[in-house]
Amino acid sequence: MPQELRAVAWTGTGLALLDQTLLPHRAETVHVRDVDTLVDAIRRLVVRGAPAIGAAGGYGVALALLQGRREGWTDERTRAAVARIRAARPTAVNLMVCVDRVMTRFEEGPDAVLAEAAAVQREDVEANRAMGAHGADWLLKRIGEDRPLRILTHCNTGALATAGWGTALGVVRELHARGRLERVYADETRPLLQGSRLTAWELAQEGIPHSVQADGAAAGTILRGAVDAAVVGADRIAANGDTANKVGTVGVALACADAGIPFLVAAPTTTVDPGTATGDDIPIELRDEREVLEWAGVRTAPAGSRGHNPAFDVTPGRLVTGLVTERGVLEVAAGELPGERLR
Ligand code: MRU
């Protein structure tokens, strides 16, 4: 991904967000200088992916401070604005973790806040590089070095979803860089086709062989023996290893378990939430029902139909073969609970 196409960038006066609702056909930037625009951008998936919204939220604290100074807000009002950013989407814990981390510098003013937000972004790229190497090492050791691997992934977890490089897609990119990747099956993903628009775009830019498939095709592709392992990202990992990720992920995990192939979750430790005991405690974002009742703004379902549109689902920890973080690979299904190990 060219350097100038970063998902989240601080311009000196505000945030530049690459509009992920328009890619791959249009590369347009949304310039954000106020809190309302940022909250709207996070909700509409202009910026999306757990680490990327964490990075945007971190810079959002600076935005709120600067807007507050321009408009004469009290500290209380600025803090309330930050709380709205923190709550813009409920499932990805990275948003809350990053906002809270940057808020520890709030009293020191915008420069300190910006330095912390930049550190969050920088550390995310470093974590992704480490994850890529750990995940690739583990897969090659576990599956064997004799032939290139066929990997299935769900949603977009690449440079667009993070501060750079990617989590699950970082593992894929590392395998490709080592000449150990045959093909990627990219599930198309609801609600905005993040897989077919964004993952396929990132893979195409790197010349990585890939096939886009409907989410509903994933289980069949796995059971047919066409996949060696699934590698997905996460929005929140509970203390017992239960993992919230893009809706459809649990079906992929069930198929992997049945086929006896590894199901890996790649996520930075900022996605692990020891304060959430199990997947039942993870808040799942329910989005506007029109996203499933309409297609490109045109109603497709009958007038009386209701929509059910959860953005995420929870994969039980027992189905997660391994959790890839910047620190290494924990074999969750073998009883190494992430909450215990990563606290
Ligand atoms: O609704 P989205 O596009 O923000 O959902 C994104 C995902 O579910 C990703 O898999 C997850 O955030 C990890 S991104 C590295």
Residues whose N, C-alpha, C, O or C-beta is under 5 A from the ligand:
A	BS01	MRU	R48 G49 A50 P51 H154 C155 N156 T157 A161 T167 Q194 G233 A234 D235 N245 K246
